[in-house]
Amino acid sequence: MQFLKLTEQDLAGKRVLIRVDMNVPLKHGTIGDDTRIRASLPSILHALKAGAGVILMTHLGRPTEGEPKPEDSLEPVAERLSELLGLSVPVNNSWQEQPLVVHPGEVVMLENVRLNRGEKKNNDELGRAYAALCDVFVNDAFGTAHRAEASTHAVAKHAPLACAGILLTAELEALSLALEAPARPLVAIVAGSKVSTKLTILEALADKVDQLIVGGGIANTFLLAEGHGIGKSLAEPELVAEAKKVIAKIRAHGGDVPLPSDVVCASEFAENAEDTLKLVDEVTKNDMILDIGPDSAKALADIVAQAGTVVWNGPVGVFEFEQFSHGTRVLAEAIAESDAFSIAGGGDTLSAIAKFGVTDKISYISTGGGAFLEFLEGKELPAVAILQQRAR
């Protein structure tokens, strides 16, 4: 994958426009988690140290284009960034009406790009306007790389030079290492409530991986496909045929989809629900499968222990409820203890990693949700594709 990198550019005296992803959770003006702001710091600091003036742009929430409201403003984000950088970061909302001046060593933030008409539709004129602000455009927002928008795609077409930031570069290199030239065996863990939302990913991975571990509602659908009863568990019976195709595809080249032999059930989905351990063939019509049992967890841990590469997206049980968290905990700890190169992505996955205290033992944690999944699926990421075109 060929693209220009921020770290290889001469930035002295240049105006550097960085598309970051600082779409942080915000409630009543208070930031709930500043992880995305912190993740953007390396590129900002690199550009400042190299003698550039830095212009930042990001989206926040889902505002209506052209209709700014106080809660859509990036002021709280800029305030937190100012604290982290130790310098003032003003928010500029008049850059389209009057010239924007930024000197070497300064940082300014454009107001929420989602407020600009044409942003989501990748308007070419808006992209040109962004590009006119800079000498160098840097995309450092992997979380938005699967979308072609004016601040990720059109701007990269028209900027004098377009390159990938430190975070985006790390994401692409880690994902490429995991999927394009993986150490074998390659084990993928794909879990979640619905097969339908991840069916194309499962089909794509079945061609690439040695073991495909499924969990949650997805696993229940696969259990149905293998002839097991699942009671009133979350599943998609209409996709049993597709699940069978995935199993057949991976088994055709010597791999497998290991399914649970024992499960933890309850009669209802509730935080205080009573948990009952059962063999999978003992599940009754009144049972809901909410976790895998200890034998199944050990079997998955043994698979992970032998892996050369592990790609993880999704917990294998309702880990938010303590009595149904054992399977995900065992799996997380197995990945942490493995010598395999491991990459994890997706909101629930990151929450589980944090809950079980293994963050520092995962080789790479992706900041992207949708972009992570689309990369796994083998789809082209528009914001990356344009950087590749500009590098030619």
N, C-alpha and C positions, 0 to 999 in steps of 0.2 A: 504494500500500500504506500504509494508515493505522494507526499505532500510537503510543503514548506513548513518549517518549524520556527516558532517565535525565538527560541534560544539560538538560532543560527543567523538571525538578522541583525544588521547595524541599525540601532535605534537612536543613536545620539542626535539630539535636537529634533527628532521626528515627533509628529502627532500620531499617537497610537490609539486606535479605536478598538476596544476589546468587548466582544459580546460575551458576557458572563451569564451564569444562571444563578441569580440571587432570589429566586421565587420561593421565599421562605414563608412558613406559616405565620400569619399575622392576625392578632385579635385585639381589637380596641387599641391599635397603635403599638402593641407590644409583640416583639418577635418571640415565638415559641421555641425555635431551634435555629441557631445561626450556622449550622454545618455547611450549608451551601455558600455562605459568605466566606467562611474560613477556607473552603476548598478553592476559592477563586484567588486567594492572596498570592500564591507563588508567581503567577503570570504578572499580576499588578506590580509586585515588588521587583521582579526581574526588569520590567520596562522602566520603572523609576530609577533603578540602580544603573541602567544603561544610558540614562540621560534623556529619557523621553517625557513628553507631556501625555498624560493618559486620560482618555475619554472612555467612560463605561456606559454600556447599555444592557438592560435586562428587562424581562417582563415580570409582572407581579399579579397573581390572581387572574381573573377572567373579566376584565372590565369591558364596557361597550366602547368601541372605537369612536373617538370624537366627542365622547361625553364624560369628561373627567369628574370624578367625585373625590372628596377628601380621603376616603379609605383606599383609593387606588394609588395614592402617591408613594413614591419611593423614599420620602423623607426619613422614616424610621430605619430603613435599610442603610441609607447614607450616613445616618447618625452612628449606627453600629460599626459601619466600615471605618468611619473617622476615628472611632475609639481604637479599633484594631491596628490601623495604620499609624496613628499618632499624628494625623494631619487632617485639616478640614476638607471635607468632600461635599461641595455644594451640589444641589440638584438644579439642572437647567431645563426649563420648559419653554424657552423662547428661541432655541437654536434654529428653528425654521424661519424665524422672522428677522433675526439679526445675527451678525457673525459671532461665532463661538471662538474665543481665544483661550488657549491653554498653554502655559509655559512649561519648560522642562522642570520636572520635580513636582508638578501639580497634578491633581486628580479631580475630574469633574464627572458627574453622572447625569446622563440624559434622563428625563422623566420617562416613566413606564412606557415602553415601546408599544404595548398593546393598546394604548390610547391613540396611537397614530393611525389615521385612516389609510387602509391599504396594507397594514402590517401583516395580518394573517393571510391575505391573498397574495403575498409576495409581490406587491406592486413595484414595478421596475423603477418608476420615478422616485418613489420613496427610497429604494435601494441606492439610487444615484445620489440622493440628498445625504444619506448616511455616509456614503463613500467620499463625498466632497469634504467631509470634516477631517479626513485623515491622510497620512502618508502610508500607513500600514494598518490593515484590518486584521484582527486576531479573533478567531472563533475559539472560545474556551468553554462552550456550553454544550456538553455532550447530551444533557437531558433533553435538548430541543433539536438534536441533530437529525431526527427522523422526520422533521417538518421542514418544508420549504417556505420560509417566511422572509419578509424584507430584511429583517435584522440578522438573518442567518444565511440567506442564499443570494438575494438580489444584491446586497451590499458587497458580497464576495466577488460577484461578477464584475463590478465596476471600480472597486478600490484599486489604487495603484499597485498594491501588493497584498496578497491574502495568504494567511498562514494559520497553523493550528497552535493554540496556546499549550501551556505545560500540562494542564489537566486533560484536555481533549487528546493530546498526544499520548499520555499515559493510558487513557481509556482504550484508545484504538490499538495500542501496542499490546496491552494485556489481553484484550478480546481476540486479537489476531493470534497471539501465542496460544490461547486456549482452544481455538477452533480451526485455525489454518495449518498449524504445525504442532499439534498437541503431543505431549508425552503420553504414551499408552500404558494401561487402558484409560480411555476417556469415558468418564462417568458424568452424566447429566442428571440433575434433579429438577424436575418441573412439577410444581404442585400449585394447587389453587382450587377454587370452587367449581370452575366450569371447564370442561374439555373444549367447548365451542370457542372460548376466548384464546385458547392456546393450541388448537388442533393443528394449524399450519406449522407451528414451531415444533410440535411433537413429530409431525411427519418429516420435517426437514432434519431434525436431530436423529431420527431413526436410521438415516443413511450414514451418519457420521460417527455415532457413539458406540461404545462396546456394551454399556449398561445404561438403560434409561429408567431411572427411579421416578415413579409418579406418586403423588400424595394428595391428601384432601379429597374433595369431590371428584377430582380427576381419577384418583385411584379407585374410587367406588364404581365409576363407569367401567374401568378396566376389569374390576372384579366381576361385574355383570357379564362382561365379554368373555370371561373365562368360566362362566357358569356358576358363580357363587351368589348366594342370596345376600342382600345388603339391608334388608328391612326397610325403614323409612329414611335411610341416609340420603344426603344430597347427592344426586347423580343426574345424568342425562341419558336415559335409556335409548333415546332416538339416535344417539351417536355410538351405540355399541358396535355397529358394523365398521365405523371408522377406527374405533379402538382396536378391533381385531386386525385391521389392515396394518396399523402401526406395529402391533406385536409380531405379525407375520413378516413385516419388512425387516425388523431388527433381527429376528431369529434366522432369517435367510442368510445373513452374513455372520452368524455365530454369536450374536449378542442376545440380550434378553431384557424383559421388563419384569423385574422381581416384584411380586405382589405380596402383601402381608399374609402371614399364616395365623397370626393372632391379632386381635383388635381390642380397643377400649371403647365400650359402648355406654350410652345413656338413653333414657326414655325421652329426654327433651334437651334442647339446646339452651343451656343456662349455666351461669357461672357457678351456681351451687348444685348443679345436677350430680346425682350419685353415679360414680364410674364403676363399670363392671368389666372385668377382663374375660374375653371369650376367644375360643378358636374361631377362625373365620367361618367355618361351616356350622357353628352353633348360633349364629346371628338369627334372631327371630324377627317377625314382621313388625314388632313394636320397638326395635332397637335402632338407634342412630349411631353410626361409627364416627367417633370424634378424634381418634388417635390410633396409631399402630401400637401393638403390644410389645413387651420386652424382647421376645424371641425375634420378632420382625425387625425391631430396632437394632438388635445385635447383628442380624444378617446384613442389614444395610451398612452398619459400621464396618463389618468385615470387608464388604465390597469396596468401601471408601479407602480402607487401609491398604488395599492392593492397587489403588488407582495411581496413574501418573498425572492425570489432570482431572479436576472436578469443577463443573459449572453448576451453580446453585441458584435456582429461582423458585422460592416458595416453601413455606413450612409444611410438614407432613401431617400436622394435626392442629387442633384449635389451641395453639400454644399460649394464647392470652389467658386461658383458664388453667390454673395450676395442675389440676388432676388430668388434663389432656395435653400436657406439655412435654411429657417424658420422651416421646419419640423424636420430636424436633430437637430436644436438648441432647439426646444421645447422638443424633446425626451431626449437630453443630460441633459437638466436642470431638467426634471422630474426624471431621474435616479439619478442625484446628490441630489435631494431633498427627494428621497424615503428613507424609513427606511430599505429597502431590502439590502441584501448582493449583491453587484454588481461586476462583473468581466468583463473586456473589453479587447479585443485583435484584432490585425490586423492593418496594417499601416494606412489605411484611417480612421479607428475608432480613433486611437490615435491622428491623425491630427485634427479630429473634436473635440475631447476632449480638446486639447490644444487651438484650435481656440475659443471655447466657454467658456474657463476659468473654467472648472469643474474638472480639474485633481485631485485636493486634495479631491474631494468629491466622487470619485469612490473608492469602497472598495479595489479593486485590479486591477492593470493594468498589463497585461501580456506582456512580452518582446518578446514572440514568435509569428510568423505569421503562417507558415505551421504547426508547432508543436501544436499550439493552436487549429487550425481547426481539426487536426487529433485526438487530445484528445477529442474534442467535438463529433467527429464521433464515438468514442469508439475504435479506432485503438490502437494497441500496439505501444508504442514508443520504438524502439530498444535500444537507449542509456539509457533509464530508466529500461527496462526489464533486461539488463545485470547487473545493480546495484542491482536489486531485487534478481537475481540469486546469486550474490556474497554475499548477506546478509544472505542467507539460511545456 
